[in-house]
């Protein structure tokens, strides 16, 4: 007795990062980074190269000016916020 064979389906093509960004929930991923000046180059490199990053927000203050300059030089256009939020934990 022979068993009927099930036709093999080819694997679904993986969507590109741009397609995933268009179809994903905007709140599905968020990462906050608190970095020091030593890590600025690595942060800029990661943000510039990662196609899944669709938005960059930077709190503007004296410490972030160099990071903002480097991001802009790398053609990354961050949304800049000059409001600093202070949180107190009891």
C-alpha distances in whole Angstrom, upper triangle without the diagonal:
4,7,10,13,16,19,21,25,28,30,33,36,39,42,45,48,50,47,46,50,50,47,48,50,54,54,51,52,56,57,61,63,66,67,70,72,70,67,68,66,63,63,64,61,58,59,60,56,54,53,52,55,57,60,63,65,68,71,74,77,79,76,73,76,74,71,71,73,70,68,70,70,66,66,65,66,66,68,71,72,76,75,75,73,75,73,74,73,74
4,7,9,12,15,18,21,24,26,29,32,35,38,41,44,46,43,43,47,47,44,45,47,51,51,48,50,53,55,58,60,63,64,67,69,67,64,65,63,60,60,60,58,55,56,56,53,51,49,48,52,53,57,59,62,65,68,71,74,76,73,70,72,71,68,68,70,67,64,66,67,63,62,61,63,63,64,68,69,73,72,72,70,72,70,72,70,72
4,6,9,12,15,18,21,23,26,29,32,35,38,41,43,40,39,43,43,40,41,44,47,48,44,46,50,51,55,57,60,61,64,66,64,61,62,60,57,57,57,55,52,53,53,50,48,46,45,49,50,53,56,59,62,65,68,71,73,70,67,69,68,64,65,67,64,61,63,64,60,59,58,60,60,61,64,66,69,69,68,67,68,67,68,67,69
4,7,9,12,15,19,21,24,27,30,33,36,39,40,37,37,41,41,38,39,42,45,46,43,44,48,50,54,55,59,60,63,64,63,60,60,59,56,55,56,53,51,51,52,48,46,44,43,47,48,51,54,57,60,63,66,69,71,68,66,68,67,63,63,65,62,59,61,62,58,57,56,58,58,59,62,64,67,67,67,65,67,66,68,66,68
4,6,9,12,15,18,20,24,26,29,33,36,37,34,34,38,38,35,36,39,42,43,40,42,45,47,51,52,56,57,60,61,60,56,57,55,52,52,52,50,47,48,48,45,42,41,40,44,45,48,51,54,57,60,63,66,68,65,62,64,63,59,60,61,59,56,58,58,54,54,53,54,55,56,59,61,64,64,64,63,65,63,65,64,66
4,6,9,12,15,17,21,23,26,29,32,34,31,31,34,34,32,33,35,39,40,36,38,42,44,47,49,53,54,57,58,57,53,54,53,49,49,50,47,44,45,45,42,40,38,37,40,41,45,48,51,54,57,60,63,65,62,59,61,60,56,57,58,56,53,54,55,51,51,49,51,51,52,56,57,61,61,61,59,61,60,62,60,63
4,6,10,12,15,18,21,24,27,30,32,29,29,32,32,30,31,34,37,39,35,37,41,43,46,48,52,52,56,57,56,52,52,51,48,47,48,45,42,43,43,40,38,36,35,39,39,43,46,49,52,55,58,61,63,61,58,59,58,55,55,56,53,51,52,53,49,48,47,49,49,51,54,56,59,59,59,58,60,59,61,60,63
4,6,9,12,15,18,21,24,27,29,26,26,30,30,28,29,32,35,36,33,34,38,39,43,45,48,49,52,53,52,48,49,47,44,44,44,42,39,40,40,36,34,32,32,35,37,40,43,46,49,52,55,58,60,57,54,56,55,51,51,53,50,47,49,49,46,45,44,46,46,48,51,53,56,56,56,56,58,56,59,57,60
4,6,9,12,15,17,21,24,25,22,23,26,26,24,25,29,32,33,30,31,35,37,40,42,46,46,50,51,50,46,46,45,42,41,41,39,36,37,37,34,31,29,28,32,33,37,40,43,46,49,52,55,57,54,51,53,52,48,48,50,47,44,46,46,43,42,41,42,43,44,48,49,53,53,53,52,55,53,56,55,58
4,6,9,12,15,18,21,23,20,20,24,24,23,24,27,30,32,29,30,33,35,38,40,43,44,47,48,47,43,43,42,39,38,38,36,33,34,34,30,28,26,26,30,31,34,37,40,44,47,49,52,54,52,49,50,49,45,46,47,44,41,43,43,40,39,38,40,40,42,45,47,51,51,51,51,53,52,55,54,57
4,6,9,12,15,18,20,18,17,21,22,20,21,24,27,28,25,26,29,31,35,36,40,40,43,44,43,40,40,38,35,35,35,33,30,30,30,27,25,23,23,26,28,31,34,37,40,43,46,49,51,48,45,47,46,42,42,44,41,38,40,40,37,36,35,37,37,39,42,44,47,48,48,47,49,48,51,50,53
4,6,9,12,15,17,14,14,18,18,16,18,21,24,25,22,23,27,29,32,34,38,39,42,43,42,38,38,37,34,33,33,31,28,28,28,26,23,21,20,24,25,28,31,34,37,41,43,46,49,46,43,45,44,40,40,41,39,36,37,38,35,34,32,34,34,36,39,41,45,45,45,45,47,46,49,48,51
4,6,9,12,14,12,12,16,16,15,17,20,23,24,22,22,26,27,31,32,36,36,39,40,39,36,35,34,31,30,30,28,26,26,25,22,20,18,18,21,22,26,29,32,35,39,41,44,46,44,40,42,41,37,37,38,36,33,34,35,31,30,29,31,32,33,37,39,43,43,43,43,46,45,48,47,51
4,6,9,11,9,9,13,14,13,14,18,19,21,18,19,22,23,27,28,32,33,36,37,36,32,32,31,28,27,27,25,22,22,22,19,17,15,14,18,19,23,25,29,32,35,37,40,42,40,37,38,37,34,34,35,33,30,31,32,28,27,26,28,28,30,33,35,39,40,40,39,42,41,44,44,47
4,7,8,6,6,10,10,10,11,15,17,19,16,17,20,22,25,27,31,31,35,35,35,31,31,29,27,26,25,24,21,20,20,18,15,12,12,15,16,20,23,26,29,33,35,38,40,38,35,36,35,32,31,33,31,27,29,30,26,25,24,25,26,27,31,33,36,37,37,37,40,39,42,42,46
4,5,5,6,9,10,11,12,16,16,19,17,17,19,21,24,25,29,29,32,33,32,29,28,26,24,23,22,20,18,17,17,14,12,9,9,13,14,17,20,24,27,30,32,36,38,35,32,33,32,29,28,30,27,24,25,26,23,21,20,22,23,25,28,30,34,35,36,36,38,38,42,42,45
4,5,5,6,9,10,10,13,14,16,14,13,16,17,20,21,25,26,29,29,29,25,24,23,21,19,19,18,15,14,14,12,9,6,6,9,10,14,16,20,23,27,29,32,34,32,28,30,29,25,25,26,24,21,22,23,20,19,17,19,19,21,25,27,30,31,32,32,35,35,38,38,42
4,5,5,6,9,10,13,13,16,15,15,17,18,21,23,26,27,30,30,31,27,25,25,23,21,20,19,17,15,14,13,11,7,7,10,9,13,16,20,23,26,28,32,34,32,29,29,29,26,25,26,24,21,21,23,20,18,16,17,18,20,23,26,30,31,32,32,35,35,39,39,43
4,5,5,6,8,12,13,16,15,15,18,20,23,25,29,30,33,34,34,30,29,28,26,24,23,22,20,18,18,17,14,11,10,13,12,16,19,22,26,29,31,35,37,35,32,33,32,29,28,30,28,24,25,27,23,22,20,21,22,23,26,28,32,33,34,34,37,37,40,40,44
4,5,5,6,9,11,13,11,12,15,17,21,23,26,27,31,32,32,28,27,27,25,22,22,21,19,17,18,16,13,10,8,11,11,14,18,21,24,27,30,33,36,34,30,32,32,28,27,29,27,24,25,27,24,22,20,21,21,22,25,27,31,31,32,32,34,34,37,37,41
4,6,5,8,8,11,10,10,13,15,18,20,24,25,29,30,30,26,25,25,23,21,20,20,17,15,16,15,12,9,7,9,8,11,14,17,21,24,27,30,32,31,27,29,29,25,24,26,25,21,22,24,21,19,17,17,17,18,22,24,27,28,29,28,31,31,35,35,39
4,6,8,9,12,12,13,16,18,21,24,27,29,32,33,34,30,28,28,27,24,23,23,21,18,19,18,15,12,10,12,10,13,17,19,23,26,29,32,35,33,30,31,31,28,26,28,27,24,24,26,23,21,19,19,19,20,23,25,29,29,30,30,33,33,37,37,41
4,7,9,12,11,13,16,19,22,25,28,30,34,35,35,32,31,31,28,26,26,25,23,21,21,21,17,14,12,14,13,15,19,21,25,28,31,34,37,36,32,34,34,30,29,31,30,26,27,30,27,25,22,22,22,22,26,27,31,31,32,31,34,34,37,37,40
4,6,8,7,9,12,16,19,22,25,27,31,32,33,29,28,29,26,24,24,24,21,19,20,20,16,14,11,12,11,14,17,19,23,26,29,32,35,33,30,32,32,28,27,30,29,25,26,29,26,24,21,21,21,21,24,25,29,29,29,28,31,31,34,34,37
4,5,5,8,11,15,18,21,24,27,30,32,33,29,28,29,27,24,25,25,22,20,22,21,18,16,13,13,12,13,17,18,22,24,27,30,34,32,29,31,32,28,27,30,29,25,27,29,27,25,22,22,20,20,23,23,27,26,27,26,28,28,31,31,34
4,6,7,9,12,15,18,21,24,27,29,30,27,26,27,25,21,22,23,20,17,19,20,16,15,11,11,9,10,13,14,18,20,24,27,30,29,25,27,28,25,24,27,26,22,24,26,24,22,19,18,17,16,19,20,23,23,23,23,25,25,28,29,32
4,6,7,11,13,17,20,23,26,28,29,26,25,27,25,21,22,23,20,18,21,21,18,17,13,12,12,12,14,15,18,20,23,26,29,28,25,27,29,25,24,27,27,23,25,28,26,24,21,20,18,17,19,19,23,22,22,21,23,22,25,26,29
4,7,10,14,17,20,23,26,29,29,26,25,26,24,21,22,23,19,18,20,20,16,15,12,12,12,13,15,16,20,22,25,28,31,29,26,29,30,26,25,29,27,24,26,29,26,25,22,21,20,19,22,22,25,25,25,23,25,24,27,27,30
4,7,10,13,17,19,23,25,26,22,22,23,20,17,19,19,16,14,17,17,14,13,10,9,10,11,12,14,17,19,23,25,28,26,23,26,26,22,22,26,24,21,23,26,23,22,19,19,17,17,20,20,23,23,22,21,23,23,26,25,29
4,7,10,13,16,20,22,23,19,19,21,18,15,17,18,15,13,16,17,14,14,11,9,10,10,10,11,14,16,19,22,25,22,20,23,23,20,20,23,22,19,21,24,21,21,17,17,15,15,17,17,20,19,19,18,20,19,22,23,26
4,7,10,12,16,19,19,16,16,18,15,12,14,16,13,11,15,16,13,15,12,10,12,11,10,10,12,14,18,20,22,20,17,20,21,17,18,21,20,17,20,22,20,20,17,17,14,15,16,17,19,19,18,17,19,18,21,21,25
4,7,10,13,16,17,14,14,17,15,11,14,16,13,12,16,17,15,17,15,12,14,12,10,9,10,11,15,17,19,16,14,18,18,15,16,19,18,16,19,21,20,20,17,17,14,14,14,14,16,16,14,14,16,15,18,19,23
4,6,10,12,13,10,11,13,12,9,12,14,12,11,15,16,15,17,16,13,15,13,10,10,10,11,14,15,17,14,12,16,16,12,14,17,16,14,18,20,18,19,16,17,14,15,15,15,17,17,15,15,16,16,19,20,23
4,7,10,12,10,10,14,13,10,13,16,14,14,17,19,18,21,19,17,18,16,13,12,10,10,13,13,14,11,10,14,14,12,14,17,16,15,19,20,20,21,18,18,15,16,15,15,16,16,13,14,14,15,17,18,22
4,7,8,6,7,10,10,8,11,13,13,13,16,18,18,21,20,17,19,17,14,13,11,12,13,13,14,10,9,13,12,10,13,15,14,14,17,18,18,20,17,18,16,17,16,16,17,18,15,16,17,18,20,21,25
4,5,6,7,10,11,10,12,15,15,16,18,20,20,23,23,20,22,20,17,16,13,13,14,13,12,9,9,12,11,10,13,15,14,15,18,19,19,21,19,20,18,19,18,18,18,19,17,18,19,20,22,23,26
4,5,5,8,10,10,11,14,15,15,17,19,20,24,24,21,23,21,17,17,14,14,14,13,12,8,8,10,8,8,11,12,11,13,16,16,17,19,18,19,17,19,18,19,18,20,18,20,21,23,25,26,30
4,6,7,8,10,12,13,14,16,17,19,20,24,24,22,24,22,19,19,17,18,18,17,15,12,12,14,11,10,14,15,13,15,18,18,17,20,19,21,20,22,21,22,22,24,22,23,24,25,27,28,31
4,6,5,6,9,10,11,12,14,16,16,20,20,18,21,19,16,16,15,16,17,17,16,12,12,14,11,9,13,14,12,13,16,16,15,18,17,19,17,20,19,20,21,23,21,22,23,24,26,27,31
4,5,5,6,9,10,11,12,14,16,19,19,17,19,17,14,14,12,14,14,15,14,11,9,11,8,6,9,10,8,9,13,13,12,15,13,15,14,17,16,18,19,21,20,22,23,24,27,28,32
4,5,5,6,9,10,10,12,14,17,19,17,19,18,15,16,15,17,17,18,17,14,13,13,10,8,11,11,8,9,12,12,10,14,13,16,15,19,18,21,22,24,23,25,27,28,31,32,35
4,5,5,6,9,10,11,12,16,17,15,18,17,15,16,15,18,19,20,19,16,14,16,13,11,13,14,11,11,15,14,12,15,14,17,16,19,19,22,23,25,24,25,26,27,30,31,34
4,5,5,6,8,10,11,14,14,12,15,14,11,13,12,15,16,17,18,14,12,14,12,9,11,13,10,9,13,13,11,14,11,14,13,16,16,18,20,21,20,22,23,24,27,28,32
4,6,5,6,9,10,13,14,12,14,13,10,13,12,15,16,17,18,15,12,13,11,8,9,10,7,6,9,10,7,10,8,11,11,14,15,18,20,22,21,23,25,27,30,31,35
4,6,5,6,9,12,14,12,15,15,13,16,16,19,19,21,21,19,16,17,14,11,13,13,10,9,12,11,8,11,10,14,14,17,19,21,23,25,25,27,29,30,33,33,37
4,5,5,6,10,11,9,12,13,12,14,15,18,20,22,22,19,17,18,16,13,14,16,12,11,14,14,11,13,11,14,14,17,18,21,23,25,24,25,27,28,31,31,35
4,6,6,8,9,7,9,9,8,11,12,16,17,20,21,19,15,17,15,12,12,14,11,8,11,12,9,10,8,11,10,13,15,18,21,22,22,23,26,27,30,31,34
4,6,8,10,8,10,11,10,14,15,18,19,22,23,20,17,18,16,13,13,13,11,8,10,11,7,8,7,10,11,15,17,20,22,25,25,26,29,30,33,34,38
4,6,9,9,11,13,13,16,18,21,23,25,26,23,20,21,19,16,16,17,14,12,14,14,10,11,10,14,15,18,20,23,26,28,28,29,31,32,35,36,40
4,5,6,9,11,12,15,17,21,23,25,27,24,21,22,21,17,18,19,16,13,16,16,13,13,11,14,14,17,20,22,25,27,27,27,30,30,33,34,38
4,5,7,11,12,16,18,22,24,27,29,26,23,24,23,20,19,21,18,15,17,18,14,13,12,14,15,17,20,23,26,28,28,29,31,32,35,36,39
4,6,9,11,15,18,21,24,27,29,26,23,25,24,20,20,22,20,16,18,20,17,16,13,15,15,17,20,22,25,26,26,27,29,29,33,33,37
4,6,8,11,14,17,20,23,25,23,19,21,21,17,16,19,17,13,15,17,14,14,11,12,11,13,16,18,22,23,23,23,26,27,30,31,34
4,7,10,14,17,19,23,25,24,20,21,21,18,17,19,18,14,15,17,15,13,10,10,10,11,15,17,21,22,22,23,26,27,30,31,35
4,7,10,13,16,19,22,20,17,18,19,15,14,17,16,12,13,16,14,13,9,9,7,8,11,13,17,18,19,19,23,24,27,29,32
4,7,10,12,16,18,17,13,15,15,12,11,14,13,10,11,14,13,12,8,7,5,6,9,11,14,15,16,17,20,22,25,27,30
4,7,9,13,16,15,11,13,15,12,10,14,14,11,13,16,15,14,11,9,5,5,6,7,11,12,12,14,17,18,22,24,28
4,6,9,12,11,8,10,12,9,8,11,12,10,12,15,15,15,12,10,7,6,5,6,8,10,10,12,15,17,21,23,27
4,6,10,9,7,9,12,10,9,13,15,13,14,18,18,18,15,13,10,9,6,5,6,7,7,9,12,15,18,21,24
4,7,8,6,7,10,10,8,11,13,13,13,16,18,18,15,13,10,10,6,6,5,8,8,12,14,17,21,23,27
4,5,5,7,10,10,10,12,15,15,16,18,20,20,18,17,14,13,10,9,7,9,8,12,14,17,20,23,26
4,6,6,8,10,10,12,14,15,16,18,20,21,19,18,16,16,13,13,10,13,12,15,16,20,22,25,28
4,6,7,8,10,11,13,14,16,17,19,20,18,18,16,16,13,13,12,14,12,15,16,19,21,24,27
4,6,5,6,9,10,10,12,14,15,17,15,14,12,13,10,11,10,13,12,15,17,19,22,24,28
4,5,5,6,9,10,11,12,14,15,14,14,12,13,11,12,11,14,14,18,20,23,25,28,31
4,5,5,6,9,10,11,12,14,14,14,13,15,13,15,15,18,17,21,22,25,28,30,33
4,5,5,6,9,10,11,12,11,12,10,13,11,14,14,17,16,19,21,23,26,28,32
4,5,5,6,9,10,11,9,9,8,10,9,11,12,15,16,19,21,24,27,29,33
4,6,5,6,9,10,10,10,10,13,12,15,15,19,19,22,25,27,30,33,36
4,5,5,6,9,9,10,11,14,14,17,18,21,21,24,26,28,31,33,37
4,5,5,6,5,7,7,11,11,15,16,19,20,22,25,27,30,32,36
4,5,5,5,6,8,11,11,15,17,20,21,24,27,29,32,34,38
4,5,7,9,11,15,15,19,20,23,24,27,30,32,35,37,41
4,6,9,11,15,16,19,21,24,25,27,30,32,35,37,41
4,6,9,13,15,18,21,23,25,27,30,32,36,37,41
4,6,10,12,15,18,21,22,24,27,29,32,34,38
4,7,9,13,15,18,20,22,25,27,31,33,37
4,6,9,12,15,16,18,21,23,27,29,33
4,7,10,12,14,16,19,22,25,27,31
4,7,9,11,14,17,20,23,26,30
4,6,8,10,14,17,20,23,27
4,6,10,13,16,19,22,26
4,6,10,13,16,19,23
4,6,10,13,16,19
4,6,10,13,16
4,7,10,13
4,7,10
4,7
4
